[in-house]
Amino acid sequence: MEVNNMINGLTSEKKEQLKELMGSCPSPISWSLVSMEERNKDRMSKPLIELITCESGDWEVLRMNLGEDFLWEGHSISNQGWIILLEKLGYKVMTKDISDEEMEYRSY
């Protein structure tokens, strides 16, 4: 059976698993198994997240465009900036403050 016919018979979940597994394969194998169009479609559906820094390390910018723009900038990107970005991407994020002793003993 031809490789493309085998790929077309897979469910979308199985195709995703195959693509993840193929990430470590040499490119001639992955290029032949997954069409260029299918790989580019995946890339285009995910937002581009940029972390922009400068040589001096003086300023950082965290930026994403996903329908609504997200921009966080300053001398460093705080945890709050990363949390807000993750929430905009649809993740539920919980923050928790614990004592140094709890952290040392991994009691979290």
N, C-alpha and C positions, 0 to 999 in steps of 0.2 A: 504494500500500500504506500502511496506517495506521502511524504511528510506533511504537506499542506492539507491533504484530506484528513490525516489523523488529527491535526490541530483544529480543523473546522468541526470535528465531531466532539470536541471537549466542551464542557460547561464553562461559563465565564470564570467561575471560581477555580476550576482546574487550570485554565489558561493563566490566571494570575499566579497560581502556585508554580507553574512551569516557568513563567517569566522570572520569578524570584530565584528559583533554583539555577536558572541559566545565567544569572548575573555573574557567576564565577567561572563560567565556561569560556573558552577561547571564542573570539567573535565570529569566526566562520560558522560555528555551530549555531550560535544564537541568531545570527543574521538569517540563516536558512530556515530556522524554525518559527520565527515570529516576523511577520511582515513589517516593513518600515512604517506603513500607515498605522498599524495597530500600536506600535511603540510610540509614535509621535502623538497619537490621540491621547495616550496615557499622560504624557508630559504636559500637554496643553490643558488638561482638565485640572491639574494641580497648580496651586498658586506658587509664584516665585517669591521666596523669602530671602531678603538680602540683609546680611550683616556687613556694614561698611565701616572700616577702621582707617586710621591714617598712620603714617610712619611713626609719629611721635607718641601714638597711643593716647593723645589728648582728647579725642572726641570719637564717639561711636554712634552709628545710626542703625536702627532695626526697622526695616520697611517691608511691607507686603501689600499687594494689590489683589483683593478678592471681592470684587463688587464694590466694597467700600475700602478706602485706603486706610492703612494702619502705619503710623509713624511714631517711633519712640527714639528720642535722641538725648545725648548728654555725655558727661565725662566717662560714664560707664553705663552699661545696660543693667538696670536693677532686676531683681527677681520679679518685681511687680510687672515690669515690661514684658518679660517672657510669659508670665501667667496670663496677662491680658491677650497676648498673641495666641496662646494655646486655646483660650476661651473663644476667641473669634473663629478659630479653626474647628470649633465644636466639641472640644474636650472639656470635661468637668474637672476642675482643679481644686484641690483642697490644700490649704496651708495649715501648718501646725507648728507652734513653738514649743520646744522641749528644753529641758535643762542640759547643761554641758555634760553632766554625769550620765543622763539618759542617752545622749548622743554617743558618748564614749563607749557605753555598754550596748549600743545598738538596740535600745529599748524603744523602738518606733515601729 
